[in-house]
């Protein structure tokens, strides 16, 4: 069992790289390259928006499908296949110029991101007992933040040095990194502790690995689904419109707003780890209450106090808590779902994505209706308060 425990942290290390390349590159690099791609390809913003929608559509559809496939064929197989899919999509995006073909490969990249996310989140659930699962999943979740950081450091210099076609080099670099991570994953990822030690006693240890009780409160599946849907609806409103709120409503300089928003990105890198640790110590329910309480405070600060210090604190708290909810939900699924946890987590992620779609749509509609982002952010705050209420009413104990 000691050997299995030690190897579990190798799984976590590889998982960080998988999330960095498959999800961090696959879902969040596009926004950095959008302007250069549009100018080079002579597309309009509607076409660029459709390409972005292709990524989201592929991600949403394969959140559920990827979970089913991971249950059927094993999470390692789907992780490697998804990484290869993402790598191939990025490669062809660096070579092509026609809108239909680019749309196909943005969809494929989004599908690959979903497969990586669902399978890599559920794979370590076989390696850690409940009292350590939140920390393990939290570290892996932080890989997404590293992906955002790496693209932010590497891609802008490439764009500046390579001119109008620099975006093609960027996609090629990300394709190469993603391909190398897929090879590393193929070599190092294992689905079960028994695969590194064929001792029959290892199988018995694997069963006991999952049976260790979790201190404090846990969450019912119904609560998980409702909270994650509402959280997706509420968080995407803030994430999408907060910078525009500072610039348009509060008349803040774009550079100052960008510097404040950068705090969100930096805090995302530690958010999952911190809240995974808290959920292991306090219990999933208690950690989620604190998490959503702090994220609600972040929105309230932005609404009520408009000085840069309070807006920076808002972005800080939002980044500090954002991936915490994602981590706690994933760990909660791992606590109580058996062999079909990838399918269940995929379905929950799909529902979460639908919440995101509704949130961005309603948020934009309310801005057009009122001419201000205040009502939009107020709806986000109400959503987080609902999450607190639903979590507080959850009765299941660990």
ABEGO torsion letter per residue (X at the ends): XAAAAAAAAAAAAAAAAAAAAAAAAAAAAAAAAAAAAAAAAGBBAAAAAAAAAAAAAAAAAAAAAAAAAAAAAEAAAAAAAAAAAAAAAAAAAAABABAAAAAAAAAAAAAAAAAAAAAAAAAAAAABBAAAAAAAAAAAAAAAAAAAAAAAAAAAAAAAAAEAAAAAAAAAAAAAAAAAAAAAAAAABBABAAAABABAAAAAAAAAAAABBBBEBBBBAAAAAAAAAAAAAAAAAAAAAAAAAAAAAAGBBAAAAAAAAAAAAAAAAAAAAAAAAAAAAAEAAAAAAAAAAAAAAAAAAAAABABAAAAAAAAAAAAAAAAAAAAAAAAAAAAABBAAAAAAAAAAAAAAAAAAAAAAAAAAAAAAAAGBAAAAAAAAAAAAAAAAAAAAABABBX
